[in-house]
Amino acid sequence: MRDDAVISATRRWVDRAVIGLNLCPFAKGVQTKGQVHYVVSPATDGQELLDDLKSELHALHAGDPAQRDTTLLIAPRVFADFLDFNDFLDRADRLLRKMRMEGDFQIASFHPQFLFAEADADDMSHYTNRAPYPILHLLREASIDRAVEAFPDASLIFEKNMQTLRALGVEGWQALDVGPARDNAL
């Protein structure tokens, strides 16, 4: 699987779903300014992904937010099973604490089979966190704070997203063509 094809599919998801459906009203600004760093992890197991996460957290911390505000660490070769990925997130959060970066950074997660525990299996709410590949989204807390100040009713975003996704439906989501890179693109 070529990294450029993985990044291209991920960018397509960000552009068409995250920004196109306005699932995250804060994403367009950083995407337009080129402040989103896309990186593909070669990891094939959890420890390797933790090592890549550590490296990317260091790089994000050392970097200028005006150049790199956020990172999408894409992991196409590990955690095909959502429950395994979900279990891994505890390890990722522990690493963040161990690195003493909790409060400076936050890790959001996306997965092709993402499921919220409290929602029915076929609920469209899952699609708010569905992406073409397992992704760890590294966010600066300061950027989140600024975004929330600019959008005081941030708590309403999820409800608006549910309305959008329910109106779109599974067929509409599939029509967005935001899945993984196709074999012929690799």
Secondary structure in CASP SS format (residue, H / E / C, confidence):
PFRMAT SS
TARGET T0000
AUTHOR 0000-0000-0000
METHOD secondary structure of the structure
MODEL  1
M C 1.00
R C 1.00
D H 1.00
D H 1.00
A H 1.00
V H 1.00
I H 1.00
S H 1.00
A H 1.00
T H 1.00
R H 1.00
R H 1.00
W H 1.00
V H 1.00
D H 1.00
R H 1.00
A H 1.00
V H 1.00
I H 1.00
G C 1.00
L C 1.00
N C 1.00
L C 1.00
C C 1.00
P C 1.00
F C 1.00
A H 1.00
K H 1.00
G H 1.00
V H 1.00
Q H 1.00
T H 1.00
K C 1.00
G C 1.00
Q C 1.00
V E 1.00
H E 1.00
Y E 1.00
V E 1.00
V E 1.00
S C 1.00
P C 1.00
A C 1.00
T C 1.00
D C 1.00
G H 1.00
Q H 1.00
E H 1.00
L H 1.00
L H 1.00
D H 1.00
D H 1.00
L H 1.00
K H 1.00
S H 1.00
E H 1.00
L H 1.00
H H 1.00
A H 1.00
L H 1.00
H H 1.00
A H 1.00
G C 1.00
D C 1.00
P C 1.00
A C 1.00
Q C 1.00
R C 1.00
D C 1.00
T E 1.00
T E 1.00
L E 1.00
L E 1.00
I E 1.00
A C 1.00
P C 1.00
R C 1.00
V C 1.00
F C 1.00
A C 1.00
D C 1.00
F H 1.00
L H 1.00
D H 1.00
F H 1.00
N H 1.00
D H 1.00
F H 1.00
L H 1.00
D H 1.00
R H 1.00
A H 1.00
D H 1.00
R H 1.00
L H 1.00
L H 1.00
R H 1.00
K H 1.00
M C 1.00
R C 1.00
M C 1.00
E E 1.00
G C 1.00
D C 1.00
F E 1.00
Q E 1.00
I E 1.00
A E 1.00
S E 1.00
F E 1.00
H C 1.00
P C 1.00
Q C 1.00
F C 1.00
L C 1.00
F C 1.00
A C 1.00
E C 1.00
A C 1.00
D C 1.00
A C 1.00
D C 1.00
D C 1.00
M H 1.00
S H 1.00
H H 1.00
Y H 1.00
T H 1.00
N H 1.00
R C 1.00
A C 1.00
P C 1.00
Y C 1.00
P C 1.00
I E 1.00
L E 1.00
H E 1.00
L E 1.00
L E 1.00
R E 1.00
E H 1.00
A H 1.00
S H 1.00
I H 1.00
D H 1.00
R H 1.00
A H 1.00
V H 1.00
E H 1.00
A H 1.00
F C 1.00
P C 1.00
D C 1.00
A H 1.00
S H 1.00
L H 1.00
I H 1.00
F H 1.00
E H 1.00
K H 1.00
N H 1.00
M H 1.00
Q H 1.00
T H 1.00
L H 1.00
R H 1.00
A H 1.00
L H 1.00
G H 1.00
V H 1.00
E H 1.00
G H 1.00
W H 1.00
Q H 1.00
A H 1.00
L C 1.00
D C 1.00
V C 1.00
G C 1.00
P C 1.00
A C 1.00
R C 1.00
D H 1.00
N H 1.00
A H 1.00
L C 1.00
END
